[in-house]
Amino acid sequence: MELLSVVIITFNEEKNIGRCIDSVLEVADEILVLDSNSTDKTVEIAHQKGVTVHQQAFLGYVEQKNKALGMAKHNLVLSLDADEALDSVLQHSILAVKDNFQFKGYTMNRFNNYCGKFIRHGSWYPDSRMRLVDKSHVQWAGNNPHDTLTFTTPQSKKHLKGNILHYSFNSFEEHAAQNNKFSSISAESLFKRGRKTNLFKVAFNPFWAFVRSYLVRLGFLDGFYGFVIAVNIAHLTFLKHSKLYKMQKSIL
């Protein structure tokens, strides 16, 4: 049987970290938390659960997750965020992989919980992510805060049954605050990479983001929350392009 390390990055996640750790106890041979100097009870809870905790000032989402990946003791690694947890079907799928580890990467669907309701349509589902990997063949990449695990050499992957349960936002206020934070991080990351936007993208891209989530991806089937999520996706897109446009103008 292949041994499995579960790695989790945290910052002030006392509301979530216990649930996340509990969901991997049956599949993990090592649970490692890389904390960014939390000021709440995150570290205390993790220690109470008997997991290994390291501290590292936040480097950026991509950089922090690569740091945690490199700390894992075993080659087979499951990477989770603190506000995520495994459902029972995915737990059994991962146990099966440990018994027959054939691929360098495994994808799984992420099932997002929004204000107490799981969202089954729109841009948020099935939200497939590669999270179970052979760490010697992958790295975290992407534009912060949007990180993704990618192969360093061409490899095949397999999709697993079951879901990562993602407890995203408990209120509209949390979502709005996250939009403001993430749009700033995205704009700064794109600006540093030399990416550019224009007034057409500032106007059109948010409109298309709403249409894609609410109509093309059938977000309307999730009722009121499907509409709210689509509006927030559009708002995030608008803020990102607006902030990037402002940065471009500031250097002229």
C-alpha positions, -999 to +999 in steps of 0.1 A: +000+000+000+013+035-009+016+059+020-002+092+017+007+127+030-021+153+033-009+189+032-030+219+042-021+256+042-038+278+068-043+313+081-069+319+108-089+289+099-102+279+134-138+275+120-127+250+093-094+232+101-110+206+125-135+195+099-108+193+072-085+172+094-113+148+106-122+141+069-088+127+061-080+107+092-090+074+076-068+079+044-037+099+056-004+084+069+008+120+075-011+152+079+009+184+076-003+219+082+017+248+069+004+278+088+010+315+081+013+327+116-024+325+125-036+347+154-067+325+162-069+289+175-060+273+141-026+259+153-040+249+187-068+229+171-043+212+146-021+202+175-050+188+194-058+166+163-022+153+165-010+167+132+024+182+122+024+220+121+050+242+105+051+280+103+059+301+073+051+337+066+027+338+037+046+338+003+016+338-020-009+311-027+012+293-054+044+297-035+029+286-001+014+255-016+047+245-033+064+250+000+039+226+017+042+201-012+080+200-007+076+193+030+055+162+025+072+130+037+056+107+011+055+108-027+017+104-028+003+138-017-033+151-013-034+189-011-064+206+005-074+240+016-086+244+052-122+251+042-124+218+023-132+182+034-136+148+017-169+132+014-172+094+021-172+084-016-139+103-022-124+088+009-130+053-005-117+063-039-084+075-023-080+043-003-084+024-036-056+045-051-033+038-022-038+001-029-032+005-067-012+037-074-010+038-112-012+074-123+008+105-115-022+126-109-059+122-099-087+147-104-119+150-084-149+173-084-152+201-059-187+206-045-191+242-032-213+251-003-226+287-004-244+302+026-254+267+037-265+253+003-245+231-020-243+245-055-249+219-083-246+240-115-230+271-129-193+278-129-189+262-095-197+226-103-183+201-112-152+224-107-128+195-113-094+198-097-062+177-096-053+173-059-040+138-055-005+135-070+029+120-072+047+151-059+079+143-079+060+150-111+040+181-103+042+217-091+017+245-082+014+271-109-010+298-120-016+335-113-022+342-076-047+337-061-058+312-087-034+282-082-035+249-100-014+217-098+003+210-131+026+182-144+063+191-149+065+165-176+036+150-198+017+125-177-017+108-177-043+113-149-075+097-137-107+111-124-120+098-090-155+094-078-166+115-049-163+152-040-142+177-022-167+195-001-158+232-002-174+254+024-168+287+006-188+316+020-212+318+050-225+352+040-228+377+011-205+400+031-177+374+031-181+369-006-179+407-013-148+410+009-131+381-009-139+396-043-122+428-033-091+409-019-087+384-047-093+410-075-064+430-061-041+400-059-051+389-094-045+424-109-011+427-092-001+393-104-012+400-139+005+434-139+038+419-128+036+394-156+031+421-182-005+412-189-027+440-202-064+448-203-085+475-220-119+492-217-136+466-239-125+439-215-135+460-185-170+462-199-174+429-218-156+403-197-179+407-166-210+405-188-197+372-204-187+358-170-223+363-158-238+348-190-215+318-189-222+310-152-259+318-151-271+307-186-244+286-204-235+266-172-271+265-160-265+284-128-302+295-129-311+259-118-297+268-084-323+295-079-315+327-061-280+316-050-272+307-085-280+342-095-260+357-066-230+336-075-231+346-112-234+383-102-204+379-079-183+362-106-191+391-129-182+416-101-149+398-094-141+400-131-150+437-133-128+445-103-098+426-116-098+443-150-106+477-136-077+475-111-054+462-138-064+490-161-058+516-134-023+501-128-015+504-165-026+540-166-005+548-135+028+542-154+020+562-185 
